[in-house]
Amino acid sequence: MKPVAFEYCQPKTLDEALALLAEFGEDACILAGGLSLAAMLNMRLVRPTAIIDVNRLPDLAAIEIGDTSVRTGALVRQADFMASKIAMEALPLLALALPHVGHYQTRSRGTVGGSVAHADPSAEIPLSLLVLDGEVLLRSRKKKRRISSADFFQGLLTTARAPDEMVTALVWPRHETSDGYAFDEIAQRHGDFAITAAASRARVDANGNIVELALAFGGVEDRPVLADCGAYIGAPATAKTARDAAERASAAVDPVEDLQANADYRRQLVRVLGAKVITAALGVGG
């Protein structure tokens, strides 16, 4: 199939792009990497009046590394981030997740911000942003907004972005250098969207007790979901604690069912992958 007819717009400035969004609103789609959008257009899952191609806005392609956070512009290509040694070292969890995102060819076009804006519940980049407690920067002609990743993802391909707003950047907090990170997923083939993905961040004190613990899953519900790990703060950093936390998470999720997996299978993956990534993040033996 081919897409329905649309008006193709290629703004040369951010202000021009925002003016077009204000004009077309819900009838516009933003084109950055375009990998997911092109497929949806061809299958006529979306029928926009206008496509706003933002690829000529170089200011949105910067990676800014600060002492406490990393800011990635909306047009930062996944491959460009992976090619930056300093960026990969600054965000070790994202460094672990990106090799699972598509393939070499798709990462050369796909953007870090576009994956978050698209909000596929199985995507690895939104999951990583959630575990790191990152934020999404939004802008319209009238205002700028900064929203937490926990509030940004609202459902299947649904976010808190208003029709006249666009994602301009992501802010990734840099945590303590003593933090441990882990990422893993199960997919039908490498590069496919995950049936279930798990990511964890943890910190252990000098006595071997957990100081911080974050755990989240993708592909399980209609958005990336953060597990409640508050009960394990102060607990010993052991494989048993990891299994207990994963068991608790598996009981709390409400898995979706599709052609890839039923709810019971996804719940089991939460249990297994959760224990695996927590164990790795804590740095303890399985």
Order of alpha helices (4+ residues) and beta strands (2+ residues): beta-alpha-beta-alpha-beta-beta-beta-alpha-alpha-alpha-alpha-alpha-alpha-beta-beta-alpha-beta-beta-beta-beta-beta-beta-beta-alpha-alpha
